[in-house]
Amino acid sequence: MRILFTGDRGFIAGYTIKKLLDEGHEVYGVDNSWKYGEVVKSYDNNSRYHHYEFDCKDKNKLLDLMMEYDIEVMIMGAAIIGGISLFHTLAYDLLAENERLTATGFDVAIEAYKRGKLRKVLAMSSSMVFESTTIFPSKEGDQLKSFPPLSTYGFQKLAVEYFAKGARQQYNLPVIIIRPFNCIGIGEQRAKIDKEILSGNIKLAMSHVVPDLIQKIYKKQYPLHILGDGNQIRYYTYGGDLAEGIYKALIDPKAINEDFNLSIDKGHTVVELAKIIWNKIEPNKMFKYVCDTPFVYDVQKRIPSTFKARKILGFEAKTSLEEALEEIIPWCKEMIEKGMI
């Protein structure tokens, strides 16, 4: 397949593009590098990977690229995205800019589909569409049975799903919706726009809990500072597993016009996560923590149903949190020493 990936220098994109290339596909990526600046990917020199540096809101450039290279599949990943502090720092931009990116992406996809080029679109949503749900585990469709998300980010991701619905209903555009749950892995750095926020005596690492906790422990923070009471439940899903799920959705005809939660099946509280990381870095020191005031949009529960992805796609995330941390902790240590997180 010839695949266009918008936002191709992003975190989940890194795992997904590697998977697509490993499977023999041709990948065309577009990104304006607003978040990290210039980054290096392991596959940059792959002859089947082609990166273009421009804003994904440039409709004409995006459409020209799709027509020139006969793009068959579009993965819509371009978005302003980051840790929970971004929900406050960029509350307006998360809504306005991401809506513009979404609208442009669907405009281009619809036009390319009309011209007989594009076969399908995979739209990246988020587990944050379940921000206000009281139904656990949350299955596909439950986001429509609760109050809308309170954060502008969660609300906009729900809007992505409505864009997909509208494009399907009006133009018969084949769309697949993917909702990743709490992706963890390597490759994510401190963003250029990250606001410096202290947690105890340590600056937050992008407000993403795994690199945040790792850097605090490496920098000998004691007791360890945790945002909130530590009872927040998350399902930390390895990026390589998410890439596998995304790929299965792309190649399975049964995925067309469906939506899927992609997640590991085992959840952890933040305290449990902190203790696991602590014991890997400081096994001979007693674990001790204190609680800091949480951010407003620090959702207490995000618990997915993974039944549909397993039934239709045969997808099951297999990398445990402990296994993922064996890769993530050494990488974070290297990035900490380089001052990159």
C-alpha positions in Angstrom: 0.0 0.0 0.0 1.0 3.6 -0.5 0.2 5.3 2.8 0.1 9.0 3.7 0.7 9.6 7.4 0.0 13.2 8.6 1.9 14.1 11.8 4.6 11.5 10.9 7.2 12.8 13.4 5.0 12.1 16.3 5.3 9.5 19.1 2.8 6.8 18.1 3.7 7.6 14.4 7.2 6.4 15.1 6.2 2.9 16.1 3.5 2.7 13.4 5.6 3.8 10.5 8.3 1.3 11.5 5.7 -1.4 11.4 4.4 -0.3 8.0 7.9 -0.2 6.5 8.7 -3.6 8.1 5.6 -5.0 6.3 6.8 -3.7 3.0 4.6 -0.6 2.5 5.5 2.8 1.0 5.0 5.6 3.5 4.7 9.3 2.8 4.8 11.5 5.9 4.0 15.1 6.4 4.8 17.2 9.5 5.8 20.8 10.3 8.0 19.7 13.3 6.2 22.2 15.6 6.4 20.0 18.7 9.9 18.7 18.9 11.8 20.5 16.2 14.2 18.4 14.2 14.1 14.7 15.2 15.9 11.6 13.9 14.0 8.4 13.3 15.6 5.0 12.8 14.0 4.6 9.4 14.9 8.0 8.0 17.1 6.4 5.4 14.6 3.7 4.4 14.0 4.0 0.6 10.3 3.4 1.1 9.9 6.3 3.6 9.4 9.8 2.2 9.1 12.8 4.6 7.8 16.2 3.6 8.1 19.2 5.8 5.0 21.4 5.6 1.9 22.3 7.6 -0.8 19.6 7.3 -3.4 22.5 7.1 -2.1 23.3 3.6 -4.9 21.7 1.7 -3.4 22.2 -1.8 0.0 20.7 -0.9 -1.6 17.8 0.8 -3.9 17.0 -2.0 -1.2 17.4 -4.6 1.0 14.9 -2.7 -1.8 12.4 -2.6 -2.5 12.7 -6.3 1.1 12.7 -7.4 1.9 9.4 -5.5 -1.5 7.7 -5.9 -2.0 7.4 -2.1 -4.3 4.6 -1.3 -4.6 5.0 2.5 -4.5 8.1 4.7 -3.6 7.9 8.4 -4.7 11.2 10.1 -2.4 11.6 13.0 -1.5 15.4 12.8 -2.6 17.2 16.0 -1.4 19.3 18.9 -1.0 16.7 21.6 0.9 16.5 24.8 0.8 15.9 28.5 -2.0 17.0 30.8 -0.4 20.4 31.4 -1.0 21.2 27.8 -4.8 20.9 28.4 -4.4 24.2 30.4 -1.5 25.9 28.6 -3.0 25.5 25.1 -6.7 25.1 25.9 -7.9 27.1 23.0 -5.3 25.9 20.4 -6.0 22.3 21.3 -9.5 22.9 20.1 -9.1 25.5 17.3 -5.9 24.2 15.7 -6.8 20.6 15.9 -10.2 21.3 14.4 -8.5 23.0 11.4 -6.2 20.0 11.0 -9.1 17.6 11.2 -11.2 19.6 8.7 -8.4 19.9 6.2 -7.5 16.3 6.5 -11.1 15.1 5.8 -11.5 17.7 3.0 -8.5 16.3 1.3 -9.5 12.7 1.9 -13.0 13.3 0.5 -11.6 14.9 -2.6 -9.0 12.2 -3.2 -11.7 9.6 -2.7 -14.0 11.3 -5.2 -11.2 11.2 -7.7 -10.9 7.4 -7.3 -7.5 7.4 -5.6 -8.0 7.1 -1.9 -9.4 3.8 -0.6 -9.8 4.5 3.1 -8.9 6.7 6.0 -7.7 5.8 9.5 -8.5 8.6 12.0 -6.6 8.8 15.3 -8.9 9.6 18.2 -8.1 9.2 21.9 -9.2 7.5 25.0 -10.0 11.0 26.3 -13.4 10.8 24.5 -14.3 8.7 27.6 -13.3 11.5 29.9 -16.8 12.0 31.4 -18.0 8.4 31.2 -19.3 6.5 34.3 -19.4 3.2 32.4 -16.5 0.8 33.1 -15.0 -0.9 31.3 -15.8 1.6 28.5 -16.6 0.0 25.2 -17.0 1.5 21.8 -20.2 3.6 21.8 -20.1 4.4 25.5 -18.6 7.9 24.6 -22.1 8.7 23.2 -23.9 7.7 26.4 -22.3 10.1 28.8 -21.7 13.8 29.2 -19.2 15.2 26.6 -15.5 15.5 27.6 -14.7 18.5 29.8 -11.3 19.3 28.4 -11.0 21.0 25.0 -8.6 18.2 24.0 -11.1 15.4 24.8 -14.0 17.4 23.2 -12.0 17.8 20.0 -11.1 14.2 19.8 -14.8 13.4 20.0 -15.3 15.9 17.2 -12.8 13.9 15.1 -15.1 10.9 15.4 -18.1 13.1 14.3 -16.1 14.3 11.3 -15.5 10.7 10.4 -19.2 9.9 10.8 -20.2 12.9 8.6 -17.7 12.0 5.9 -19.0 8.5 5.9 -22.7 9.5 5.8 -22.5 12.2 3.2 -19.6 11.0 0.9 -19.4 7.3 1.7 -15.8 7.7 2.7 -14.5 4.5 4.3 -13.2 5.4 7.7 -11.6 3.5 10.6 -11.4 5.1 14.1 -8.7 4.2 16.5 -8.5 5.1 20.2 -5.1 4.4 21.7 -5.0 4.1 25.5 -2.0 5.7 27.3 0.8 4.9 24.9 4.2 4.3 26.5 7.5 3.8 24.8 10.6 5.5 23.6 11.1 8.4 21.3 9.2 11.2 22.9 11.2 14.2 24.0 10.4 17.4 25.8 8.4 19.6 23.5 9.6 23.0 22.4 6.4 24.6 23.9 6.4 22.7 27.2 5.8 25.0 30.1 8.2 24.5 33.0 6.2 23.1 35.9 7.7 22.0 39.2 6.7 18.8 41.0 8.5 19.1 44.2 12.0 20.1 43.2 11.9 18.5 39.8 10.4 19.9 36.5 7.7 17.7 35.1 8.8 15.7 32.1 6.1 16.7 29.6 3.5 15.9 32.3 3.5 12.3 31.0 3.6 10.1 34.0 6.1 7.5 33.0 9.0 9.7 31.9 8.1 12.1 34.7 8.4 9.4 37.4 11.6 8.0 35.8 13.4 11.3 35.8 12.4 12.1 39.4 13.7 8.8 40.7 16.9 9.2 38.7 17.4 12.7 40.1 17.0 11.2 43.6 13.8 13.0 44.5 12.8 11.7 48.0 10.1 11.3 48.8 8.7 10.9 45.3 6.1 13.5 44.3 3.0 12.1 42.6 0.2 14.3 41.1 -3.1 13.7 42.8 -3.7 10.9 45.3 -2.1 8.2 43.1 -5.3 6.2 42.7 -5.9 7.3 39.1 -6.2 4.1 37.0 -4.6 3.9 33.6 -3.9 1.1 31.0 -0.3 1.7 29.9 -0.1 0.3 26.4 3.3 -0.2 24.6 3.7 1.7 21.4 4.8 -1.4 19.5 1.5 -3.1 20.4 -0.5 -0.1 19.4 1.3 -0.1 16.0 0.3 -3.8 15.6 -3.3 -2.9 16.3 -3.3 0.0 13.9 -1.8 -2.2 11.2 -4.4 -4.9 11.7 -7.1 -2.3 11.4 -5.6 -1.0 8.2 -5.4 -4.4 6.4 -8.6 -6.0 7.7 -11.7 -5.3 5.5 -13.9 -5.9 8.5 -12.5 -2.8 10.2 -14.0 -0.4 7.6 -16.4 2.0 9.2 -15.7 0.6 12.7 -14.1 2.1 15.8 -11.7 0.3 18.1 -10.2 0.8 21.5 -6.6 -0.3 21.4 -5.2 -1.1 24.9 -3.5 -3.5 27.1 -5.9 -5.6 29.3 -4.3 -4.8 32.7 -4.5 -1.5 34.4 -2.4 0.1 37.2 -2.9 3.0 39.6 -0.3 5.7 39.5 1.1 4.6 42.8 1.4 1.0 41.5 3.2 2.4 38.4 5.5 4.5 40.6 6.4 1.6 42.8 7.2 -0.6 39.8 9.5 2.0 38.4 11.1 2.7 41.8 11.9 -0.9 42.4 13.6 -1.1 39.0 15.8 2.0 39.6 16.2 2.0 43.4 15.6 -1.6 44.5 17.5 -1.1 47.8 15.8 2.0 48.9 12.4 2.2 50.6 9.6 3.5 48.4 8.1 6.7 49.8 5.8 9.2 48.1 3.9 12.4 48.7 0.9 13.8 46.8 0.8 17.1 44.9 -2.3 19.0 43.8 -3.5 17.4 40.5 -4.4 19.2 37.4 -8.1 19.8 36.8 -8.5 17.3 34.0 -6.7 14.4 35.7 -9.3 11.8 35.0 -9.6 9.2 37.8 -10.5 6.2 35.7 -9.8 5.3 32.1 -10.7 1.6 31.8 -11.2 0.2 28.3 -13.1 -2.7 26.9 -10.8 -4.5 24.5 -13.4 -7.1 23.4 -14.2 -5.6 20.0 -10.6 -5.2 18.8 -9.9 -8.8 19.9 -13.1 -10.2 18.2 -12.9 -8.3 14.9 -9.1 -7.7 14.5 -7.7 -10.5 16.5 -5.7 -7.8 18.3 -4.3 -8.3 21.8 -1.7 -6.1 23.4 0.9 -8.5 24.8 3.7 -6.3 26.2 3.3 -5.9 30.0 4.1 -2.7 31.8 7.1 -4.3 33.3 8.5 -5.5 29.9 7.9 -2.1 28.4 9.8 -0.4 31.2 12.9 -2.5 30.5 13.2 -0.6 27.2 11.9 2.8 28.4 13.9 3.3 31.6 17.4 3.1 29.9 16.2 5.3 27.1 14.9 7.9 29.5 18.1 7.8 31.4 20.0 8.6 28.2 17.6 11.4 27.3 17.9 12.8 30.9 21.7 12.9 30.6 21.4 14.7 27.3 18.9 17.2 28.8 16.2 16.2 26.3 13.5 15.4 28.9 
